[in-house]
Amino acid sequence: MDDLDRELLAVKDLEDDNDSFDDNSSKASTKSKLPLVNLDMHAEPPRETGFHRSTRVCLEHIRDALLHHRWQEAAEYMACYPQMLEDTTNGPAQSYKELTWRISAEILHHHPKSKLEDYNNIYERMKHSGVRHYLMICLEHSFHLLLNGHIEEAKRQLSVSESWRYGKESAAQFQRAKLIQAYRSLLDYIIWCDKKFTHSSTEHSDFADNQDIRNYFRTASVNLKEILKNPGVWDPFILSYVEMLEFYEDQEEALKVLNDYAYDNSFPPNPNAHVYLYQYLKRCDTAEKKLMKVLHVLVPSHELMLEYSSFLLQSEKSSDLQKALGVVLEMLDFACWRSNLDVWKRLEAIIQKLQLEKDWKDVVFTKMADRQGWWPALHFTNFHASKDSEENPELMQVKAPLTKTLCPDLTLKYTDWQAINGK
Amino acid sequence: MTNTMDYQKLGLLRQSPTSGWLWSSLQQDLYLQASGQRGDMVSHGASTSSPPAPQKLCPLAFKPPDPQDFTEHMQNFFMDHCQDAFGSMSEILNEDLIFKQGTKKISHIDSVYMRKMESLIKKGKLKKRPLSFPSKVLNAYGSMLSDVLPAVPPALLGSLLFEELKEQRERMLFSEAATGGALAFVPFSQRSSDSQSGCLLYPGNQGLDCLNFQRVELQQHRGTPPCLNTSSSDLLSFQLKAPIRQISTASLIDNCCVAVRSDHLVESGEIATCVSVSPHVLGEVLVASESGAVDLWTVGKGMQRVREEEENLYFNAKSSWRWCEFSAHPRVMVYADRTGVELTDIRMSPVSNHTLFRISNTPECRSGERLILSRYLADIHPFHHLITTQHSAYIMDERFPCVPMLKWDHMMQSPPMFCHTFPGSASSRTAKVLLGSHSSQEITLLQYSGAPQTQRQPETPSCPTPSPPGAGHQQTVLTADGGGGYFLPDPGHEQSHTPPPALEKNIISEINPAQQPPQSLRLISETSSDEDIIGPTQTQSFVAETQEEERPEMDIYASSNESWSQRKSHYMKNLQLQVIVNDNDNEDQVSGLDSGLNDETVSGLDTGLNDETVSEEKADIPEEPSSVEEKTSSSQKLSDGVLVTWKQWLQKVMQKSHKNKPRPQRRQPFKITTEELIYLSSDDEARKEDSAEKELVENVRRDLRACMTNRSLLVHSAVSASLGDQEVVEVPNAVNTDGWGDPMSERLTVSWQGEGAWKACFGSSLSYQSDLSDFSDLSGWSSSASLGAWSDSEGGLSQAEGSVGSGIPGAATPSSSQTDTVVPTLEPGNQTPTSQRGNQTPIRNQTTTPQRGNQTPTSQQGNQTPTSQRGNQTPTSQRGNQTPSRTNAPPNTPKPLDSTPAIVRRSKPQEDYLSALFAPQDDPSLHGGYFLEEESPVLHAPPPVASSSSQSASLRSVRSGFSQSLTPSQSSQGRPGLSQAPLAKKKKPRMGF
């Protein structure tokens, strides 16, 4: 099995390569030499046995059939192709293994007569043809089972692969193992949900104490808790974990998990984490101030910013009002909110409240200062006017008066247009 | 194409229709290589006689040229193009060599050698050891002559070829200049469900230096594959000065901006690597160059340096390729190079940067993987970006930086550098991303769901790893056979129900940063003044769009009523302005702008004329309330060419007059409405033609030509035969200038006495110095008939000056000392305007005279009666006469006028009308550099050289007219301020014949 060692070595090489970028282009010219995918992949190698030639031709036929969606033909060719895997004279057989795996799966996905057994066959066979893709193939296999509704079977697959070990664990192997673990826990959660549902429809009382179901929770939560410590994006997992914790009223743990997820700097910046935290806090009727603190760091284009602005609007402090103005203006910068009636109405409300103060003009001016150059073109052209009047006349009614407030120095075509055509 | 250019670079090849290197360009392969592969040179020579069909490019089997083959290329060149290779030297040696076979062209050396050479060729030894010969004598001659015989020393040729082949090989393997793709489709509104029409933009010509707009219609019939119908319209193409590398478009509500990138940026000579049009703000363009700088070009306001990065972002990839895109926020830019992508917030200074994508941080990044393309997927999802590498394609959410939402292995052999996207629609939820590669011509369609149609709910990326195949994402690989370089994305059946865009989209501006006349305009674009860079039209239009100056309302709906042909007329205009004015709003703004730019001295007439131009273009829009009949009739008569020429000419005049003067307070723009001005042109009586008259016209024309060739004067007797009996025109009474006491009139009066007098008069007044310099400038260039750089409008202008006699355009007021027959009654007519009377006159004369020059046979009627000749001097009548002439002329190539008739005019004023009237339309000497110089205020700039134009860094000034249509209210109310209306009314009876 020195073959396997070589494969693992290859994996390692691949990962190590990431750091050695600088030395692959030696030419000093300004044009970079872009490392390209080998163009001669299909060209005839210099010394070729008859066997190699026939497999190469076979691969070309398969490719051709795939591209023209002739699945039956491709499947027939494919039946012969795995001979390639048994060839020992060929050096790096790795690419052929991946090729076989992917092409087979692709054909099965499209072939009209493919059955689940065929999938199982192929996956099992491919899993054991080499170690490098074992985990990935397992994951794919279980996904396929899931898609076909075989949850238990999928979970069994994942459990098997979870316990799979080979040699020294590489970084990629470690990541994939974690992923498999996470998905296994997710399946635990799904089963837990199912049981909860069936249970709650029959008996109402002692679900929380049901040991069988609690076991699912326990296995899932232990795993998830562990996994969620690894930096990454774990959105669906964390949601299911929090839901289970909430069900068993472990509020502290839920809050801690969500807080860690949102504020741990080793995690990639994840706007969803803040949203989850906010939603959780809202469910727990947390004070507005805390909610605002969460929203404060959210991406400015998020729809929750509308909520944030309403909090700020209700606040007594005048600085909050200015902040609200800034928040809404920033929302309107973004393409997705530009013709949103709610946001414009909120802006209107903010401005109305702001106008009660003396220096409101200065406030608006400072907020609009760096927008003067492009806001008119962004919102207030006559194209916008005609579009708004056609699609959303109410929006126009809100927008038009605001133009004077926001851009007092400019005569905007938006209002002119309205004056002439709007009525 | 490539070889063509290469050999031109080497100065080796003459273009000849039979030579094979023309066709071989289709394969992006050197001809010489192709022939070399065939082995036998003799048979190859035979094979080139019939041009072979381009080889089919198989995506799997295309082979880049091998630089080591340069000897074969040289050999083939020597054999197949011996005239080019040895021609010059053999001419010299000719006398010293003995010819025994004089018939063979190739035998510039004597026959003995020829035979030996032939035998050598047959043996094929030359191929392997080209410099050693078996025979002693040959060897001796060889060593003696090998240096001198070829026109290009073999060593030099060899090294150049080697370099070239190497470059070609690299370019073929990966041509990074082509990143982004030069194919764009702008859909129009969708009326019926099974046909989708739009405008296809693509580069044409072999050199890819021709920008084509073509209306295409996608037709989908059940049971048949969808097909593209291009027959419904003709092609509009614009010749640019360098190959088009990238076309970027962005649609905003009902406008579409198009930016075109060629190789170079203007000021720095930097190679532009990216151009990107803002999907947020009309007229904003990002331009990235190899220096690592990204500029935000707000058209009309100039460039703003957004970011500058000397190094690569994350590691040294030794690449100067840069890319830029917009993002969901109009002031946050995406900056990319081969190593990663950053989001740059330009609101702060210094700008703040956040990593969006970093090549080494992605999972399963492979060795040597580099970023190929970054694309903001605005129409799929406001926050999504596509990033491709050689191996993978990623979808990134900019709110969630560093973590790809999605990763595909695109499985393409060549890196995907083109991308088209189709947003998901109601019937198909998945968004589609079509990737294309440059050299191997693969295309791959990737689909993903999860880009919501309702943009309220931001998509949350959920999976930290590459999404497993089969889990909801499909990938279809389509491979195209060889053939065309580009493929129109086939939307497939799912796309047939794409919701139509809300309004019709029009091409409003073509922005071409790399295109510019090489010499003169470049100077100007380096100045700080935006107006100079961009040109008036576009400056104002964008200002209008962004800053909303006071300006009358526009009718934006008019655009939807525009017919294609009308749109075409706008294109034509833009062709010459390098601006695409395609919107009614544009029209309005153009005209508004024009009038706005006018100095007070000139404003009156220009405004009028300009408005008229515009309104005539708009003439067949039914929404115009007044004088419908006139408009419709005028629209029949005015061809596109007329409008183009006209407008161009006017703009030139205004640009000229505007120069060095502060922008004046804008007056009410639409003082003149259409109907009076085009009344005569639409007058049926004036246009009545029968065959006899046509014949007459031909006769007169012939006479005129005869006069010109004989250099004789075109006197009445010369044409009277063909014209038949005519009433003798009375010489009008001398003008009494005593009554005109204001300074301007006095000056004008003086000016009739000649340039010296005029200058003396003007020189006394400092306030007119600038004007004077302008005018003298004008007279300077106009006096030279050989000035090829100017369009016919200028030609007309120069003629005008010539005809006026003083060389000063402003001096049209007739004085008694002149025999010129400027109709006296006209002058009062022109000066009726109470306010700008003095100032207005010169310009009016400027404008009228050239039109006289443009007159054509139709106006001959006018010449038959003296009154009508006088009538010809009124602007209206000339316009009427002008129309047919321009219709006759090819619309795309307005022809300069010959100035000869104008000279005639001085001595024989009476005939001048005729001469001007029947002036030949074409003077080849005036053609050169027409396009190059037309925008250039520098007058005597040398005509551009082709090579320099392709290589010079140039920034094409954008003249995107955002002109606007006349709204009904304007056309009816804008009139009274200026005097043209009454003036024109006065003229009417004159023109009634």
Interface residues (C-beta under 8 A of the other chain):
Chain A: L14 D17 N18 D19 S20 F21 D22 N24 S25 K27 T30 K31 S32 K33 L34 P35 L36 V37 L39 M41 H42 A43 E60 L66 L67 R102 A105 E106 H109 M136 L139 E140 F143 H144 L147 A172 Q175 R176 L179 G232 V233 W234 D235 P236 P268 P269 N270 P271 N272 V275 V299 S301 H302 E303 D333 F334 A335 C336 D370 G373 W374 P376 A377 L378 F380 T381 N382 F383 H384 S386 K387 E390 E391 L410 T411 L412 K413 D416 W417 I420 N421
Chain B: L60 A61 P64 E170 L173 F174 E176 L252 I253 D254 N255 P279 H280 V281 L282 G283 E284 E290 T298 F315 N316 A317 K318 S319 S320 W321 A328 H329 P330 R331 R338 T339 R347 S360 P363 E364 C365 R366 S367 G368 E369 R370 I372 A378 P382 F383 Q390 H391 R399 F400 P401 C402 V403 M412 Q413 S414 P415 S440 Q455 R456 Q457 P458 T460 P461 S462 C463 P464 T465 P468 P469 G470 A471 V477 L478 T479 A502 L503 A544 E545 T546 Q547 E548 E549 E550 R551 E553 M554 I556 Y557 D585 T967 S969
